[in-house]
Amino acid sequence: MNHTDFWTLGVIVGMGVITMVTRSFFFISNKPWSLPRWAQRGLQYAPVAALCGVIVPEIVMTQGQLLSTWQDARLFATAAGVTYFYWRKGGGQAVLGTIITGMAVYLPLHIGLGW
């Protein structure tokens, strides 16, 4: 093995140790952990915020630029999906229907019209 191989192996092992320690940090202590009330309340919004951070740019941007035309299938599919979701008043069954509705609008516009 040459110097680069040892360096690469050291980095991999080091990253593994860091990952293991940070993920098991809460199990190492004998005391029970509890978050402050403000942190618990803030974590309730984390999934929605993360989802918006991933989904919204995918809808309104292409190639790192904001959409320059309204003729984009993603906009119409999003509008149809959101409308369906609110029409069904949310819930577990509405999620699958939202996806199906959005795709039913998206595919014909994207494939058929080339949007």
Protein Blocks (a to p, Z undefined) as FASTA:
>chain_A
ZZklmmmmmmmmmmmmmmmmmmmmmmmpmbdcdddfklmmmmmmmmmmmmmmmmmmmmmg
gehiacfbfbbfklmmmmmmmmmmmmnngajklmmmmmmmmmmmmmmmmmmnoZZ
